Amino acid sequence: LVRLGVAKDKLIVVSPGKIDDAKWAETVRTNYPGSEATHSDQLVAEYARAARRVAESKQTLFVDLNALMEQQADRYQEFFFDGLHLSDKGSQLLFENLVPLLNAHILPGLKANFPEWKELGENVTEINQ
């Protein structure tokens, strides 16, 4: 992205969250008979550490979703609907930790690159920008 002109201070690396291994294994057994879960909480913890190292080495913003869930270890299972994918509560946790970064670092000075509503019409096939 940096090579495409995106400033490093406008990038946010987000680590993977935790995994509820038991629930994810059950989801895989139920939905994909004969398959086994290949993701594990231990594996995504390694990815989360790697994501942190990348963010630090590239000097980008970072949200450690894994650590945020770990801080709530007694209830982190609530953050998934199937053991892997975020539930409403998991999405809310991510949202609450992304918005401050977006408001402080990304949105100020951001130029919208969308046409004015006045430029749109039934027969408009091109937009001059």
Protein Blocks (a to p, Z undefined) as FASTA:
>chain_A
ZZnopafklcccdddddddfklmmmmmmmmmghiacfbdfklmmmmmmmmmmmmmmnopa
cddfklmmmmmmmlmmmmpcnopaccfklmmmmmmmmmmmmmmmmmnopacdbdcfklgc
fklcbdcZZ
